[in-house]
């Protein structure tokens, strides 16, 4: 019972920490919006310099794209929130979390490029139509994120059931084959292979969930550079903007994962971390599923 109480307190602290980070983000948003406007004006000036073929215009343009992606990521957006929530819920390595954050940001830029140039070929590149397409696919993004939350719920619930089943006393014994008992037969799937497959499914869901909601600034940049006959620079700028976004996304994911590890280090020595890990995964997965599912209902 004492361990359950400690776990509950840790979960409250963990969720409170996430909301505290969200509060800090609101402070950044308040101060980042004026900087975003300045970056947009500077970006427009850089495009005029590109058209005039001024020296150093390309370097200045790409630096502005990176800074704009960084500042835009500080504002409202679900990419860093999804990565941070996953980092807080799932027992992932920091390297794996950084890779997911990087891939999701670059996939988001890829979707922006694909969306704009599909609209160029099919809809003559009208900005309102491109934004309309982005709005149409947005519910699918949140639906996939809700699915990711359900995956975490299922994994956490399965672990809890397994923990309690192992603790339950039994009155008789049977010969039980392990996954590799040496008898020449395969009695169960390899746990490592199952975990790897599960991680891959979650990674695909996370990356798609972020990517299917492309950055509006990237869409604007791609449309504008297409109209100015600067298509290749626009595509390059969109990916550089994605690198700026990735900087914030990776930081958010690492902060959440380190917060999670710090919470579990506070558990009493000699106590198993397995129940705490499973319960946190279940509850945070449920939170992700409920919030993302609510956004789907609002958007459809």
Buried (B, 14 or more C-beta within 10 A) or exposed (E): EEEEEBBEEBBEBBBEBBEEBEEEBEEBBEEBBEBBEEBBEBBEBBBEBBEEEEEEBBEBBBBBBBBBBBBBBBBEBBBBBBBBBBBBBBBBEBEBBBBBBBBBBBBBBBBBBEBBBEBBEEEEBEBEEBBEBBEEBBBBBBBBBBBBBBBBBBBBBEBBEEBEEEEEEEEEEEEEEEEEEEEEEEEEEEEEEEEEEBBEEBBEBBBBBBBBBBBBBBBBBBBBBBEBEBBEBBBBBBBBBBBBBBBBBBBBBBBBBEBBEEBBEEBEEEEEEEBBBBBBBBBBBBBBBEBBBEBBEEBE
